[in-house]
Amino acid sequence: MFEIKEVMLNQGKHQRKRLVIEFELPEQAVLGEFLMTDASLLSWNILQEMNDVLCGEKEVVQGSGNRTSWVIQKEITTISDLFTDMDEDIPVMETCTIETKILYDLVKMWQSKTQQFNDL
């Protein structure tokens, strides 16, 4: 499944704790990047977009963030790495498909965990 943990980031004299989520399966690594990098963009608006699709208000929602792009449909969401066509030295993650409802629940959980972490 996945593991959530705190890591310490060091840059010179500066240190900062950060919450990370890592998925066990390599083909799900892009999910972690989506959650940590792109799901929180625009104040978690992705949750409303996913809800619109799940409730049938929209058939599909497409978008992209800093690291990933997504195509959300009622049953399945596809998340892709935007770095796929970049320099060969940049590691690229596999495209992942996941049930939209499961992804919605993951985003809600991650939102809650990060808010709790940031409130400390």
C-alpha positions as CSV (number, residue, x, y, z in Angstrom):
1,M,0.0,0.0,0.0
2,F,1.8,3.2,1.2
3,E,3.8,4.7,4.1
4,I,3.5,8.2,5.5
5,K,6.6,9.5,7.3
6,E,8.3,12.7,8.3
7,V,11.6,13.6,6.7
8,M,14.1,16.3,7.4
9,L,15.2,18.4,4.5
10,N,18.6,20.1,4.8
11,Q,19.8,23.0,2.8
12,G,22.9,24.7,4.2
13,K,22.1,25.9,7.7
14,H,18.4,25.5,7.1
15,Q,16.4,22.5,8.1
16,R,12.7,21.8,7.5
17,K,10.5,18.8,8.3
18,R,8.2,17.6,5.6
19,L,5.6,14.9,5.4
20,V,6.0,12.4,2.6
21,I,3.9,9.5,1.3
22,E,5.6,6.6,-0.5
23,F,3.8,3.8,-2.3
24,E,5.2,0.3,-2.2
25,L,4.6,-0.5,-5.9
26,P,6.9,1.3,-8.3
27,E,4.0,1.8,-10.8
28,Q,2.2,3.9,-8.1
29,A,5.2,6.2,-7.4
30,V,3.5,8.9,-9.5
31,L,0.5,8.8,-7.1
32,G,2.9,10.0,-4.3
33,E,4.1,12.9,-6.5
34,F,0.6,13.8,-7.4
35,L,-0.5,13.9,-3.7
36,M,2.6,15.7,-2.4
37,T,3.1,18.2,-5.3
38,D,-0.1,18.8,-7.3
39,A,-3.2,17.8,-5.3
40,S,-2.8,20.8,-2.9
41,L,-2.5,23.3,-5.8
42,L,-5.2,25.9,-5.9
43,S,-6.4,25.1,-2.3
44,W,-7.3,21.5,-3.0
45,N,-9.7,22.3,-5.9
46,I,-8.9,18.9,-7.3
47,L,-11.3,17.5,-4.7
48,Q,-14.2,19.5,-6.1
49,E,-13.3,18.5,-9.6
50,M,-13.2,14.9,-8.7
51,N,-16.5,15.2,-6.9
52,D,-18.1,16.8,-9.9
53,V,-17.1,13.8,-12.0
54,L,-18.1,11.3,-9.4
55,C,-21.5,12.9,-9.1
56,G,-22.0,13.1,-12.8
57,E,-21.9,16.8,-13.2
58,K,-18.9,16.5,-15.5
59,E,-17.9,13.6,-17.7
60,V,-14.1,14.2,-17.5
61,V,-11.7,16.6,-16.0
62,Q,-8.2,17.0,-17.3
63,G,-5.4,19.1,-15.8
64,S,-1.8,19.3,-14.9
65,G,0.4,20.6,-12.1
66,N,4.1,21.0,-11.5
67,R,4.9,17.3,-11.8
68,T,1.9,15.4,-13.0
69,S,-1.0,15.5,-15.4
70,W,-4.4,13.8,-14.9
71,V,-7.5,12.7,-16.7
72,I,-10.4,12.1,-14.2
73,Q,-13.3,10.0,-15.4
74,K,-16.1,8.6,-13.3
75,E,-14.6,5.1,-12.9
76,I,-10.9,5.6,-13.6
77,T,-8.3,8.3,-13.2
78,T,-5.0,8.3,-15.1
79,I,-2.0,10.2,-13.7
80,S,1.1,10.7,-15.8
81,D,4.5,12.1,-15.1
82,L,5.1,15.4,-16.9
83,F,8.8,14.7,-17.0
84,T,8.3,11.8,-19.5
85,D,9.7,13.8,-22.5
86,M,12.4,15.6,-20.5
87,D,16.2,15.1,-20.3
88,E,17.3,11.5,-20.0
89,D,19.0,12.3,-16.7
90,I,15.6,12.9,-15.0
91,P,14.0,9.7,-13.6
92,V,10.5,9.2,-15.0
93,M,7.7,7.5,-13.2
94,E,5.2,5.2,-14.9
95,T,1.7,6.3,-15.7
96,C,-0.8,5.0,-13.2
97,T,-4.5,4.3,-13.4
98,I,-6.6,4.1,-10.2
99,E,-10.2,4.0,-9.4
100,T,-11.4,7.6,-9.1
101,K,-13.2,7.0,-5.8
102,I,-10.1,5.4,-4.3
103,L,-8.0,8.4,-5.5
104,Y,-10.6,10.8,-4.1
105,D,-10.4,9.1,-0.7
106,L,-6.5,9.2,-0.8
107,V,-6.6,13.0,-1.6
108,K,-9.0,13.6,1.3
109,M,-6.8,11.6,3.6
110,W,-3.6,13.3,2.5
111,Q,-5.3,16.7,2.9
112,S,-6.2,15.9,6.5
113,K,-2.7,14.5,7.3
114,T,-0.9,17.5,5.9
115,Q,-3.2,20.0,7.7
116,Q,-2.6,18.1,11.0
117,F,1.2,18.1,10.3
118,N,1.2,21.9,9.4
119,D,-0.8,22.7,12.5
120,L,1.9,21.3,14.8
